[in-house]
Amino acid sequence: MTLTDLEARVRADLACLDYPAHPWVPQRHHDRGAVLDVLIIGAGQGGLSTAFALMREKITNVLVVDKAVRGEEGVWTTFARMVTLRTPKHVCGPDLGIGSLTPRAWYEARFGAAAWEGLGKIPRERWQDYLNWYRHVLDLPVRNETAIVAIGPEGDLLSATTDSGEVLLARKIVLATGIAGSGAWHIPDFIETNLPRERWGHTSDTIDFAALAGKRVGVLGAGASAFDNAAMALEAGAGRVQLCVRRRLLPRVNPYRWMESAGFLGQFADLPDLMRWRFMRHIFTMNQPPPPDTVARCAAFPQFSAHPGTPWLDARMEGDEVRIKTPVGELAFDYVIIGAGFVLDASRRPELRAFAPFIAKWADRFTAPPGEEDATLASYPYLSRSFAFTEREPGTAPALANLHNFTFGATPSMGLSGASISGLKFGVRRLVDAISRDFFLEDAETHYLSLLRYDDHELTEASWPDTGIGEPLSRLDAITE
């Protein structure tokens, strides 16, 4: 089967499943212009999957925007530097249960069934190719090179201002902005304050690795991205790469593999707060180990070394050297790379800044039992069962009920969802079911009036057979009356 054949099969499958076939959400109007039913910010895997799911539910007045140029949405061709995904190749989710839309169907159509059988994990560039094809074959409504710089209330709607000054109005907005979509990448203050910008980079930055040939490079972080960036520097010819880790031991067990069960992925969000807290506190404490192939990628170079129990405490320039203070002494580098995770802080997101003071966090809604406190977990937004932000103080920002957080920040409230391939299958379904429910309940009076006006005759004169016996339909109506 070729890709052309597969695309025909996708369209045939969708046609077979196209029931009910007509849009049902009443059109809204506003003096300031057209009103979208749903605006999705982010055209990566979460945003595209959400758009498709909405359109399958016949919520068609949808727009997806992304600040990136076409083909560079998400991380896969920009700052993701792993060789392959760490997710098993058989994962599904964007397909929404349609076999012809699965990564496997696409891969086999493009490279052959034997290539799929021989594949270990999906290369990250191939995953982006799959998402590009998915967008194309489904003809999803995406507008690239459009950044949202502010979101605010507009009556019972939401307004989203773009970087060009355009204002988009929507009944619902979905944030599908990835790992750091509820805050910002964490960069220690002493790095930003004490070092020239040309001497440090973050794992999410564009880094000129070729310029690091022969250099001494320090990497801070224990996760996959830290090891991936260390590997990139080594492969570019860095003279020495030292990776420093706060923990004394790297994690060995990956709780995300345990989480990949239908029960947990599908039902976690319905647990009471205490159980959600306990699950996530344990999972976050375990953390994810770097993938074995990523560690091996670094370990293949004799100029690589890892330093557990070596957090960075301060930094300064001494002559032409970057000097990093640690509990075990100073380290000297020519360039440093930060891969120390992210902070949860809505005020750090331009699009959320106006709402940030009103957004409830877990700390506002839940008090952990003694001995089970966790400041990081408490800083995450406390979401409703529909992925919507909730108010810190009731009545202060009701518009938050229409602002849905489909980023990694949803994890303590909702489990794996938009920022995780493993959770898409379940998260998208819950999100779209909630949006559909909200729309129907809000418009129930309109739908009822539509029912009262409904006058589409199924049984007509033309339906009555002209057999020469019996009464015509009009005569029967008269007798009935």
GIUR-V404467 format. One record per residue. N is the residue number from 1. RES is the residue in three letters. PHI is phi in whole degrees, -180 to 180 (999 if undefined). OMEGA is omega in whole degrees, 0 to 359 (999 if undefined). NEAR is the number of other C-alpha atoms within 8 Angstrom. Layout:
N;RES;PHI;OMEGA;NEAR + N;RES;PHI;OMEGA;NEAR
//
This chain:
1;MET;999;176;6 + 2;THR;-88;176;7 + 3;LEU;-61;177;9 + 4;THR;-61;177;6 + 5;ASP;-62;182;8 + 6;LEU;-65;180;13 + 7;GLU;-63;176;9 + 8;ALA;-65;178;8 + 9;ARG;-66;177;9 + 10;VAL;-58;182;11 + 11;ARG;-66;178;8 + 12;ALA;-68;178;8 + 13;ASP;-61;180;10 + 14;LEU;-65;178;8 + 15;ALA;-64;180;7 + 16;CYS;-66;183;6 + 17;LEU;-98;190;6 + 18;ASP;-84;176;8 + 19;TYR;-141;343;4 + 20;PRO;-64;193;4 + 21;ALA;-101;187;6 + 22;HIS;-115;174;5 + 23;PRO;-60;186;7 + 24;TRP;-133;183;6 + 25;VAL;-83;180;8 + 26;PRO;-61;180;6 + 27;GLN;-73;177;5 + 28;ARG;-101;180;7 + 29;HIS;-130;179;7 + 30;HIS;-149;181;7 + 31;ASP;-60;184;4 + 32;ARG;-85;178;4 + 33;GLY;140;182;7 + 34;ALA;-64;180;9 + 35;VAL;-118;173;12 + 36;LEU;-78;170;14 + 37;ASP;-74;180;11 + 38;VAL;-138;170;12 + 39;LEU;-107;179;13 + 40;ILE;-109;179;15 + 41;ILE;-101;182;14 + 42;GLY;115;182;16 + 43;ALA;-110;171;15 + 44;GLY;-82;185;11 + 45;GLN;-61;180;12 + 46;GLY;-70;181;15 + 47;GLY;-67;180;15 + 48;LEU;-65;181;13 + 49;SER;-64;179;14 + 50;THR;-66;179;11 + 51;ALA;-61;180;14 + 52;PHE;-63;181;10 + 53;ALA;-64;177;12 + 54;LEU;-63;182;12 + 55;MET;-68;175;10 + 56;ARG;-67;176;8 + 57;GLU;-86;179;7 + 58;LYS;65;166;10 + 59;ILE;-98;194;13 + 60;THR;-104;180;8 + 61;ASN;-85;190;7 + 62;VAL;-128;173;14 + 63;LEU;-137;174;12 + 64;VAL;-110;177;15 + 65;VAL;-121;178;15 + 66;ASP;-148;182;15 + 67;LYS;-74;184;11 + 68;ALA;-81;171;10 + 69;VAL;-72;183;9 + 70;ARG;-60;180;7 + 71;GLY;93;180;7 + 72;GLU;-119;176;10 + 73;GLU;-69;180;13 + 74;GLY;73;188;11 + 75;VAL;-114;199;8 + 76;TRP;-67;179;13 + 77;THR;-114;180;10 + 78;THR;-114;186;9 + 79;PHE;-105;169;10 + 80;ALA;-74;186;10 + 81;ARG;-124;173;10 + 82;MET;-79;178;10 + 83;VAL;-80;181;6 + 84;THR;-130;169;8 + 85;LEU;-63;173;10 + 86;ARG;-91;179;6 + 87;THR;-74;177;8 + 88;PRO;-57;187;8 + 89;LYS;-66;184;9 + 90;HIS;-82;180;6 + 91;VAL;-58;173;9 + 92;CYS;-135;185;12 + 93;GLY;167;178;14 + 94;PRO;-57;182;12 + 95;ASP;-67;181;12 + 96;LEU;54;175;9 + 97;GLY;85;179;5 + 98;ILE;-101;187;8 + 99;GLY;-56;183;7 + 100;SER;-71;179;11 + 101;LEU;-101;183;11 + 102;THR;-73;174;12 + 103;PRO;-55;180;11 + 104;ARG;-62;181;9 + 105;ALA;-60;179;11 + 106;TRP;-64;184;13 + 107;TYR;-64;181;12 + 108;GLU;-66;179;13 + 109;ALA;-66;183;12 + 110;ARG;-87;188;8 + 111;PHE;-118;179;8 + 112;GLY;102;181;9 + 113;ALA;-64;180;9 + 114;ALA;-65;178;7 + 115;ALA;-64;178;9 + 116;TRP;-64;180;11 + 117;GLU;-59;181;6 + 118;GLY;-85;184;6 + 119;LEU;-79;173;8 + 120;GLY;-82;175;5 + 121;LYS;-130;185;10 + 122;ILE;-77;175;11 + 123;PRO;-59;185;9 + 124;ARG;-61;179;13 + 125;GLU;-65;178;8 + 126;ARG;-69;177;8 + 127;TRP;-65;176;10 + 128;GLN;-65;176;11 + 129;ASP;-60;178;8 + 130;TYR;-62;180;11 + 131;LEU;-64;177;10 + 132;ASN;-62;179;9 + 133;TRP;-65;179;8 + 134;TYR;-57;178;9 + 135;ARG;-61;182;10 + 136;HIS;-66;188;8 + 137;VAL;-69;179;8 + 138;LEU;-93;179;7 + 139;ASP;52;184;6 + 140;LEU;-76;185;9 + 141;PRO;-82;184;8 + 142;VAL;-116;173;9 + 143;ARG;-117;180;9 + 144;ASN;-85;178;10 + 145;GLU;53;180;10 + 146;THR;-135;179;12 + 147;ALA;-97;175;9 + 148;ILE;-96;185;12 + 149;VAL;-106;178;10 + 150;ALA;-162;174;12 + 151;ILE;-128;179;13 + 152;GLY;-152;178;9 + 153;PRO;-76;176;9 + 154;GLU;-141;189;8 + 155;GLY;65;177;5 + 156;ASP;-92;177;7 + 157;LEU;-109;171;11 + 158;LEU;-119;174;16 + 159;SER;-112;178;12 + 160;ALA;-128;182;14 + 161;THR;-97;181;12 + 162;THR;-88;179;13 + 163;ASP;-68;176;9 + 164;SER;-94;180;5 + 165;GLY;94;177;6 + 166;GLU;-69;177;7 + 167;VAL;-113;177;8 + 168;LEU;-103;178;11 + 169;LEU;-105;182;13 + 170;ALA;-151;173;14 + 171;ARG;-74;180;12 + 172;LYS;-134;172;14 + 173;ILE;-127;177;13 + 174;VAL;-112;175;12 + 175;LEU;-90;178;14 + 176;ALA;-122;192;17 + 177;THR;-107;165;12 + 178;GLY;86;188;12 + 179;ILE;-59;183;9 + 180;ALA;-96;187;14 + 181;GLY;-71;176;13 + 182;SER;-112;181;13 + 183;GLY;-175;183;13 + 184;ALA;-156;174;12 + 185;TRP;-62;181;9 + 186;HIS;-85;174;8 + 187;ILE;-127;181;9 + 188;PRO;-54;181;6 + 189;ASP;-55;184;6 + 190;PHE;-68;175;9 + 191;ILE;-73;182;11 + 192;GLU;-64;186;10 + 193;THR;-81;192;6 + 194;ASN;-100;185;9 + 195;LEU;-115;173;13 + 196;PRO;-62;184;7 + 197;ARG;-60;182;7 + 198;GLU;-75;181;5 + 199;ARG;-103;177;10 + 200;TRP;-146;176;12 + 201;GLY;-143;174;11 + 202;HIS;-103;181;9 + 203;THR;-61;177;11 + 204;SER;-91;181;6 + 205;ASP;-83;165;7 + 206;THR;-78;185;6 + 207;ILE;-118;176;5 + 208;ASP;-83;184;6 + 209;PHE;-66;179;9 + 210;ALA;-60;180;8 + 211;ALA;-71;180;5 + 212;LEU;-92;179;14 + 213;ALA;-57;179;11 + 214;GLY;79;185;8 + 215;LYS;-92;172;11 + 216;ARG;-93;186;13 + 217;VAL;-119;173;16 + 218;GLY;-108;179;12 + 219;VAL;-124;178;15 + 220;LEU;-107;178;15 + 221;GLY;141;182;14 + 222;ALA;-116;185;15 + 223;GLY;-88;182;11 + 224;ALA;-59;184;11 + 225;SER;-66;178;11 + 226;ALA;-63;179;17 + 227;PHE;-66;179;15 + 228;ASP;-61;180;11 + 229;ASN;-71;174;12 + 230;ALA;-60;180;12 + 231;ALA;-64;179;11 + 232;MET;-61;179;10 + 233;ALA;-64;180;15 + 234;LEU;-64;181;15 + 235;GLU;-68;176;7 + 236;ALA;-87;175;10 + 237;GLY;99;178;10 + 238;ALA;-56;182;14 + 239;GLY;-70;178;11 + 240;ARG;-157;177;11 + 241;VAL;-129;178;15 + 242;GLN;-116;180;11 + 243;LEU;-102;185;16 + 244;CYS;-108;187;16 + 245;VAL;-126;178;14 + 246;ARG;-66;181;11 + 247;ARG;-66;177;9 + 248;ARG;-81;177;8 + 249;LEU;-133;174;6 + 250;LEU;-69;175;8 + 251;PRO;-58;179;10 + 252;ARG;-111;186;6 + 253;VAL;-105;181;7 + 254;ASN;-101;182;11 + 255;PRO;-67;180;10 + 256;TYR;-66;176;8 + 257;ARG;-68;177;6 + 258;TRP;-65;183;7 + 259;MET;-67;185;8 + 260;GLU;-81;173;10 + 261;SER;-131;184;7 + 262;ALA;-60;180;7 + 263;GLY;-63;182;7 + 264;PHE;-67;184;10 + 265;LEU;-63;184;14 + 266;GLY;-86;191;9 + 267;GLN;-119;183;9 + 268;PHE;-53;186;11 + 269;ALA;-63;182;10 + 270;ASP;-94;176;6 + 271;LEU;-70;172;8 + 272;PRO;-66;186;6 + 273;ASP;-55;184;7 + 274;LEU;-60;181;7 + 275;MET;-71;177;8 + 276;ARG;-61;179;13 + 277;TRP;-60;183;10 + 278;ARG;-66;176;9 + 279;PHE;-58;187;8 + 280;MET;-71;178;10 + 281;ARG;-62;179;10 + 282;HIS;-68;180;8 + 283;ILE;-64;181;10 + 284;PHE;-67;178;7 + 285;THR;-67;178;6 + 286;MET;-66;183;10 + 287;ASN;62;177;9 + 288;GLN;-98;171;11 + 289;PRO;-74;171;12 + 290;PRO;-64;181;11 + 291;PRO;-60;181;8 + 292;PRO;-56;182;6 + 293;ASP;-70;177;6 + 294;THR;-71;177;13 + 295;VAL;-64;179;10 + 296;ALA;-63;178;8 + 297;ARG;-59;178;9 + 298;CYS;-77;185;12 + 299;ALA;-64;179;9 + 300;ALA;-68;183;6 + 301;PHE;-105;180;8 + 302;PRO;-65;180;6 + 303;GLN;-85;177;8 + 304;PHE;-101;173;12 + 305;SER;-146;177;9 + 306;ALA;-112;186;8 + 307;HIS;-130;177;9 + 308;PRO;-65;179;11 + 309;GLY;64;184;10 + 310;THR;-131;175;13 + 311;PRO;-68;176;11 + 312;TRP;-91;184;12 + 313;LEU;-104;181;8 + 314;ASP;-165;179;9 + 315;ALA;-147;176;13 + 316;ARG;-159;171;9 + 317;MET;-94;174;10 + 318;GLU;-130;188;7 + 319;GLY;66;180;4 + 320;ASP;-102;183;6 + 321;GLU;-105;167;9 + 322;VAL;-88;180;15 + 323;ARG;-110;182;12 + 324;ILE;-112;178;13 + 325;LYS;-86;176;11 + 326;THR;-133;178;12 + 327;PRO;-63;183;8 + 328;VAL;-110;179;5 + 329;GLY;118;182;6 + 330;GLU;-92;175;8 + 331;LEU;-119;182;8 + 332;ALA;-114;181;9 + 333;PHE;-138;170;13 + 334;ASP;-96;182;11 + 335;TYR;-154;178;12 + 336;VAL;-127;180;13 + 337;ILE;-124;183;14 + 338;ILE;-103;176;13 + 339;GLY;-135;190;13 + 340;ALA;-104;175;12 + 341;GLY;82;186;7 + 342;PHE;-146;177;9 + 343;VAL;-113;177;9 + 344;LEU;-93;183;11 + 345;ASP;-160;184;11 + 346;ALA;-61;181;11 + 347;SER;-68;178;11 + 348;ARG;-84;178;9 + 349;ARG;-103;182;12 + 350;PRO;-54;184;8 + 351;GLU;-70;182;10 + 352;LEU;-106;190;12 + 353;ARG;-58;182;11 + 354;ALA;-66;182;10 + 355;PHE;-91;190;12 + 356;ALA;-50;182;10 + 357;PRO;-66;187;6 + 358;PHE;-104;185;10 + 359;ILE;-81;178;12 + 360;ALA;-76;172;15 + 361;LYS;-105;177;12 + 362;TRP;-59;179;12 + 363;ALA;-62;181;9 + 364;ASP;-82;188;7 + 365;ARG;-117;189;8 + 366;PHE;-142;175;7 + 367;THR;-111;182;5 + 368;ALA;-71;174;9 + 369;PRO;-60;178;6 + 370;PRO;-53;181;5 + 371;GLY;89;180;5 + 372;GLU;-116;179;7 + 373;GLU;-69;177;7 + 374;ASP;-157;186;7 + 375;ALA;-65;180;6 + 376;THR;-65;180;6 + 377;LEU;-62;181;10 + 378;ALA;-67;182;9 + 379;SER;-84;181;11 + 380;TYR;-74;177;12 + 381;PRO;-66;176;12 + 382;TYR;-93;187;13 + 383;LEU;-102;171;14 + 384;SER;-74;181;9 + 385;ARG;-69;178;9 + 386;SER;-106;183;10 + 387;PHE;72;182;13 + 388;ALA;-82;171;13 + 389;PHE;-62;176;16 + 390;THR;-120;184;11 + 391;GLU;-82;173;13 + 392;ARG;-65;176;10 + 393;GLU;-122;183;7 + 394;PRO;-54;177;7 + 395;GLY;91;183;6 + 396;THR;-86;181;8 + 397;ALA;-153;183;9 + 398;PRO;-60;180;8 + 399;ALA;-62;180;10 + 400;LEU;-60;179;13 + 401;ALA;-64;180;9 + 402;ASN;-108;179;11 + 403;LEU;-114;190;12 + 404;HIS;-103;185;14 + 405;ASN;-99;181;14 + 406;PHE;-108;180;16 + 407;THR;-109;177;17 + 408;PHE;-62;179;15 + 409;GLY;-61;179;14 + 410;ALA;-80;192;17 + 411;THR;-57;181;10 + 412;PRO;-62;180;12 + 413;SER;-83;192;13 + 414;MET;-120;186;13 + 415;GLY;81;180;12 + 416;LEU;-64;184;14 + 417;SER;-149;192;18 + 418;GLY;-70;183;17 + 419;ALA;-93;181;16 + 420;SER;-131;178;9 + 421;ILE;-57;183;12 + 422;SER;-62;185;12 + 423;GLY;-98;186;15 + 424;LEU;-59;185;17 + 425;LYS;-55;184;11 + 426;PHE;-96;182;11 + 427;GLY;-67;180;14 + 428;VAL;-61;180;14 + 429;ARG;-61;181;9 + 430;ARG;-66;181;9 + 431;LEU;-61;185;11 + 432;VAL;-72;175;11 + 433;ASP;-60;181;8 + 434;ALA;-67;179;9 + 435;ILE;-64;178;10 + 436;SER;-60;180;10 + 437;ARG;-62;179;8 + 438;ASP;-58;182;8 + 439;PHE;-62;183;9 + 440;PHE;-66;181;9 + 441;LEU;-66;179;7 + 442;GLU;-65;185;7 + 443;ASP;-103;186;10 + 444;ALA;-58;180;8 + 445;GLU;-62;178;7 + 446;THR;-63;179;8 + 447;HIS;-66;179;8 + 448;TYR;-64;178;8 + 449;LEU;-63;176;8 + 450;SER;-62;177;8 + 451;LEU;-62;181;7 + 452;LEU;-63;180;6 + 453;ARG;-86;188;6 + 454;TYR;-65;186;6 + 455;ASP;-146;182;4 + 456;ASP;-94;184;4 + 457;HIS;-71;172;5 + 458;GLU;-89;182;4 + 459;LEU;-96;184;5 + 460;THR;-129;176;8 + 461;GLU;-55;182;8 + 462;ALA;-66;181;5 + 463;SER;-78;186;6 + 464;TRP;-84;183;8 + 465;PRO;-70;178;5 + 466;ASP;-88;184;5 + 467;THR;-101;182;5 + 468;GLY;87;177;4 + 469;ILE;-123;178;5 + 470;GLY;78;182;5 + 471;GLU;-90;173;6 + 472;PRO;-66;184;8 + 473;LEU;-58;181;9 + 474;SER;-63;180;7 + 475;ARG;-67;177;8 + 476;LEU;-62;176;9 + 477;ASP;-57;182;8 + 478;ALA;-66;179;7 + 479;ILE;-62;180;6 + 480;THR;-60;179;5 + 481;GLU;-66;999;4
//
